[in-house]
Amino acid sequence: MTQATRIEHDLVGDKEVPADAYYGVHTVRAVENFAITGSTIAQFPELVASLAAVKQAAASANRDLGLLPPDIAEAITTACQEIRAGRFTDQFVVDPVQGGAGTSTNMNANEVIANRALEILGYPRGFYEVIHPLDHVNLGQSTNDVYPTAVRLALVTSLRRLGDSLQTLAASFSAKAAEFADVLKMGRTQLQDAVPMTLGQEFTTYAVMSEEDCQRLTEAAALLLECNLGGTAIGTGINGHPGYAELACTHLAEISGEAVQPAGDFIEATQDCGAFVQLSGVLKRVAVKLSKTCNDLRLTSSGPTAGLGEINLPPVQAGSSIMPGKVNPVIPEVVNQVAFSVIGNDLTVTMAAEAGQLQLNAFEPVIAYSLLRSLTHLRAACDTLATRCIPGITANQDHLRNSVYRSIGLVTALAPHIGYAASTTLARQALTTGRTIKDLAAEAGLLTPEQLQKILRPENLTQPFAQPTAPATP
């Protein structure tokens, strides 16, 4: 059966639009022109909701200024509220990567909102004589101020969700750190034995790293909340009411619950992508640190017999189609891969921000696409690591403790008491004979058994700042 259609008209000419679609001619052309990623902006609900919030704020401001009839403003507002509640998301069908600096995304939003508003007032879709996508929904606006404002708001929403996931991950690491507080192990530098520590201290580090990244995300969010809404085409405010910008931002802050404020210079804000670059750098930082953490988990769990074998990751699936019994560190591995993707997205954001020319950056769509993907994927990675891996980690405590007392790294604890030269001799002897530092030091009479026992106590090895050190023996 042939799908029912309606005819809409634009600059290019007439075009058939599915009769039951809330979008219109501009959206249909964009779908035809930009089949790039295989996805749509509907896959980023934060962006759809933020577009609706911006349009709702604009309608409220235009109503307050007497520029939009109350009944039309109310219908537009209701349509926007419905979209923000999750309705009609499937009508946002344009590809997130598009030419035109986001115009197709803005047009898609204008058309869906206009047609739903028409429906609310009892008119058929496409009856633009009553409510027009551009003359009413887009009144006093331009893609160049609507799109970046919506992107910023969407990024802040997604950023806060990532922050929650990082906090959950930090709590997961902290709980494991408490469980491993008394598990002695050998610390390493450059993959060589260094000095003793506890496994709890190692896991506390991962918790602190996640918590620090939450703070950096909060700082990045503050920069994103300065917007150019009301600047219209290039920031001069052409075709806009003098009181519109401040009023629209006030309404947007109330609608979104975020401290949105007008930019100090709209012309600068319309062309500047610095806040996006800043956020991308923070996301790269999160990715790098997550990946480093997962590298550690994979290395310390390597084995089970021919590797370090210090910890055991939970076995979540079979690891090989040919090697029976093999279990792979698949959760850390997938987090590593997310990190690599985020680092690549950061380069995309950097290049796109740099490529802007004069009063507008035409490449904000790929910036938004890259950042939203990074935020979404990082959030999923943190949640997966926090729930599918960290809680199930166990420690091979006897193996860890034995490796400490077999390591020549113990000689570092003796150095303040017997001197560097004598410590070096002990280390060489330990490597040559395979005997322990403690036994060799006692045999040489360098320290009494009581002194060795005290110096090499686990709590003295892992918390040296709490213990006084004796001067080196001449």
NORCORBEL-V525772 format. One record per pair of residues at least 24 apart in sequence whose C-alpha atoms are under 7 Angstrom apart, sorted by the first residue. I is the first residue (numbers start at 1). J is the second residue. D is the distance in whole Angstrom. If there is no record, write none. Layout:
i=[I	I]
j=[J	J]
d=[D	D]
//
This chain:
i=[22	22	22	22	22	22	23	23	23	23	24	26	26	27	27	27	27	30	30	31	31	34	34	35	36	36	37	37	39	40	40	40	40	40	41	41	41	41	41	42	42	42	42	46	46	46	47	47	47	49	49	50	50	50	51	51	52	52	52	53	53	53	53	54	54	54	55	56	57	57	57	58	59	61	61	61	75	75	75	76	76	76	79	79	79	80	96	96	97	97	97	98	100	101	101	101	101	101	102	102	102	103	106	106	110	110	110	140	140	141	141	142	142	144	144	144	145	145	145	145	145	145	146	149	149	149	151	152	152	155	156	156	158	159	159	162	162	163	163	165	165	165	166	166	166	166	167	167	168	169	169	169	170	170	170	170	171	172	172	172	173	173	173	173	173	174	174	174	176	176	177	177	177	183	184	184	184	185	185	185	186	186	193	193	194	195	195	195	196	196	196	197	197	198	206	213	216	217	220	220	223	224	225	225	225	226	226	226	226	227	227	227	228	228	228	228	228	229	231	234	234	234	234	235	235	235	236	236	270	270	271	271	271	273	277	277	280	280	280	281	284	284	284	287	287	288	291	291	291	294	294	298	298	310	310	310	310	311	311	311	311	312	312	312	313	313	313	313	314	314	314	331	331	335	338	338	338	342	345	405	406	408	410	411	413	416	416	416	416	417	417	417	417	418	418	418	419	419]
j=[91	111	112	115	116	125	91	108	111	112	111	104	107	94	104	107	108	94	104	94	95	95	98	95	95	97	95	97	95	92	93	94	95	96	92	93	94	95	96	89	90	92	93	154	157	158	150	151	154	83	84	150	153	154	109	150	80	83	84	80	252	255	256	146	150	252	137	80	248	251	252	248	137	244	247	248	117	120	121	113	114	117	113	116	117	113	365	369	365	366	369	365	362	361	362	363	364	365	143	147	365	143	143	147	134	137	138	239	240	230	232	232	233	232	233	270	228	229	230	231	232	270	229	227	228	229	368	224	225	372	221	224	375	217	375	375	379	214	217	379	382	383	210	211	214	382	210	211	386	382	383	386	207	208	210	211	207	386	390	391	203	204	206	207	390	203	204	207	203	391	201	203	204	397	400	401	458	400	401	404	403	404	407	409	409	409	410	412	404	461	462	461	462	462	293	286	282	282	278	279	275	275	259	260	261	260	261	262	263	261	262	263	262	263	266	269	270	262	266	267	270	359	360	266	267	270	266	267	359	360	359	360	361	353	349	350	346	349	371	346	342	343	346	339	342	339	335	336	339	332	336	329	332	395	396	399	400	393	394	395	396	393	394	395	389	392	393	394	389	392	393	385	389	381	377	378	381	374	370	436	436	437	437	437	461	469	470	471	472	470	471	472	473	446	472	473	472	473]
d=[6	7	5	5	7	7	6	6	5	5	6	7	6	7	6	6	5	6	6	5	7	6	6	6	7	7	7	7	6	7	5	5	4	6	6	6	6	6	5	6	6	5	6	5	7	7	6	6	5	6	4	5	6	6	7	5	5	6	6	7	7	7	7	7	6	6	7	6	5	5	5	5	7	6	6	5	5	6	7	6	7	5	6	6	6	7	6	6	5	5	7	6	6	7	4	6	6	6	6	6	6	5	6	6	7	6	6	6	5	7	5	5	6	6	6	7	6	5	7	6	5	7	6	6	7	6	6	5	7	7	6	7	6	7	6	7	5	5	7	6	6	6	6	7	7	6	7	6	7	6	7	5	4	7	5	6	7	6	6	7	6	7	6	5	7	7	6	6	7	7	7	5	5	6	6	5	7	5	6	6	7	5	7	6	5	5	6	7	7	6	6	7	5	7	7	6	7	7	7	6	6	6	6	5	6	6	5	6	5	6	5	5	6	6	5	6	6	7	6	6	6	6	7	4	4	6	7	6	7	6	5	4	6	6	6	6	5	7	7	7	6	5	7	5	7	6	7	5	6	5	7	6	7	6	5	7	6	7	6	4	6	6	5	6	7	7	5	7	6	5	6	6	6	5	6	7	7	5	5	7	5	6	7	6	7	7	7	6	5	6	6	4	6	7	5	5	5	6]
//
